Every structure is written in structure tokens, then in C-alpha cells.
């Protein structure tokens, strides 16, 4: 077996990292130690310990442990295991833990087969997946399971695992080996949180390096560099790597961090993302998060989209970088976005207001008889603004922010408000004019 498999932990205390789940007193650890585990889904990147944790559970539980691979199992295999579990529970009163590795490979119908057995308690499900369970596992299963997210292991933890493998008889402890700390640190850094990959790279280094005069294998930094290949970009199209990266990209631009935004842009491009998809998201962001704080942002984003489609890759990366950095450095405002959201909410909640008669169309015979009259032409008044009702509500939807061009918009709206107030006083009867002057 590869070193990564031989060094799997045998008990909870041997599991590296994941203290947020397995430290003493944590919920998952208490459930495992008391053998009171309910259905769970373990979600995390490769090499973070999902399968190892399942095997530790298999070792400590008093329940029957059944393991299925989502890659090779079919409906018949599943039905056999599930029916056997149901029979075991009725006959012997013994519960079954069903561990499904790579459960995201099951389609909807396969996952639906599990549901009644999980619902009835015939099996306690442990699903392991590298994919976001909220995207790839049916909601009836996720709602009946607790989801625990495992994190990539940090470099210090992986270095500790490599040191253990060098001395453990299950690993490389029976071989005359010496590994420089610089070499172990390089393996830990290059594996990017994947303990299995680091361990297997260490084994390659140990087995392919010639021994010195004294029969000892010396693993140096150079040896380590040769033993671990450059990690491929983790970017699964139409899967959670895709959604997570575009989310980080958009949030970095919104957060005015051009450095982070360009990094996530580069990761998407290196992973083969469609540049048109990125350009479309920038157009949405320009309107949603920048808006009138910099009205040029939407124009630039749309121009970038047209340029990307015209030029194509690889030069499109330059256009996307320009648009990304401009939008990240632009003043931000979501006032226009919030305005339409609030107005839509009012409409959806039944606040459908009639169009005032003086604003209705007049270009047909009989319009005046219907009362469609009284509209005042704004250009005939001071400041090209007139005090008349445009919607029968006092609700305020658009509130310009205090960034960029919206400062000017806010000043302009205030100027127009003052003009309307002046017009209102001029049109009021004398008694009301005196009262308005006194109140002012």
C-alpha cells in the first residue's frame, strides 16, 4: 500500500488537524466516543482526512460498518447493502453505519434510494465528498444529516505527519533515512493541505534516492523538489471550485482589493474559465456594487466584454485585468441596487399604485375626457424641475451614497428639493405662504 494509506490514523488522537471538529469536548468527537453518531456528511478537499476519520469511526463503533464507493457502486449494490442493514436491525437489533466515499458521484435517483433507510434509522449515513454538499447532495439527505467541513491541513501539521512517517514502523521507520527540515517543509508547502500527496511524495523520494556511503538515504530540498510535481489548479468547471473562486473574485472587487481580485482572476483563467463568463460577472458587479458612484464603470465593463469577445484568449486576459483593477479601485455604492430591490419588494407585497392621471398618455382621442391632463413640462420651470406628483407615495427608494459621483447626485437632488419647496410656497394661498415662511 502507498505510504499515505499505511499511515492512516488508527484512533482519534492520531488524526492530524481538524481541531475545530475533533478537539476534546467538540460535538463530533463526543458523538464518536460515545458511539451516538447520527448521519453526517464530511466535506473537504483531498487529503484532509475524510476517509481516515470514517475508518477511525469504524474502529471504535459497536455498530456494523459497511463501506461503499460512490465511484463504482451501482443501484443493485446499494439495495443489497441497505436491505441487509434493515434486516440486521430487525433481526439482531444492531444498527449499521453506511460509509459512502465520494458520495457526490451518486446521481439524484441513487441518492433517493438512501432516503427511506436513513429516515427509518436502518442506516446511519456517513458521506464523504470533496464537493459542496449543498450543490451535489439532495436536500432531503442534507437536511437529515449534520455537515462537517474539514479544512486543508496547514504546513506545520503536514511536517509533523511526515516526521511521524519517517519513524513509524508502518511507514518508513525500518529504513535508514534522513530528511532535512527544508525538504519536509517544501513537500508540506507544495501539497497545499493534502496530507496524502505529501506522504506519497516522501515515499517516492525515499525509494528513488540512492543511499550514501554509509547506506543512509539523505532527502534534501532538491530531492523533495524532484519528488513532487507542481500541483494542478483546483478549479472544477460547473462545480464548487468554480462557484467558490468566482465568489472570491467578486467579493475582492467589491471589497476594493485589486491584488486579491487579480489573483482570483488569474486562477480562473489558468483553470480554463470562459473569459466571457468573467466579463458578464464584471458587468453585473459594475451596476450592483459601483453604480452611480462611478457611472463610467458600467460602460467600461461592457466595453471589456465586447473587447474580450472580439480579441479572444490569451490577450483577453489583459482586458479582463484592466476592467478588474478599475472596478476594484472605483468608489463603491449599492444605492441603485437597493433602490430597485426595495421598490420590487413593495410591488410584490401588493403595493401596486395607479399611475397619476396627469402622467398618463394623451396621444389618443378621448384621453382628456378620461382626465389625462394637468401634466407640467419640467423644462418650462426654474432648474428644469417642477413640483408635481410622479408617484402617489412618499417612499424614498434611491438614497445616493457619500462616495464618488453620488456626492454630486446627492447635492443635485437637494438643490431640486429646494426648488420644489420654493415653487410649492409660491403656489400656496397667501395664508399658507405666511405659515410656511414662519415654519421655515
Buried (B, 14 or more C-beta within 10 A) or exposed (E): EEBBEBBBBBEBEEBBBBEEBBEEEBEBBEBBEEEEBEBBBBBBBBBBBBBBBBBBBBEBBEBBBBBBBBEEBEEEEBEEBBEBBBEBBEEEEEBBBBBBBBBBBBEEEBBEEBBEBBEEBBBBBBBBBBBBBEEBBBEBBBEBBBBBBBBBBEBEBBBBBBEBBBEBEBBBEEEEBEBBEEBBBBBBBBBBBBBBBBBBBBBBBBEEBEEEEEEEBBBBBEBBBBBBEEEEBBBBEEBBBBEBBBEBBBBBBBEBBBEBBBBBBBBBBEBEBEBEEBBBBBBEBBBBBBBBBBBBBBEBBBBBBEBBEEBEEEEBBEBBBBBBBBBBEBBBBBBBBBBEEBBEEBEEEEEEEEEBEBBBEEEEEEBEEEEBEEBEEEEEBEBEBBBBEEEEEEEEBBBBBEBBBBBEBBEEBEEBEEBBEEBEBEEEEEEEBEEEEEEE
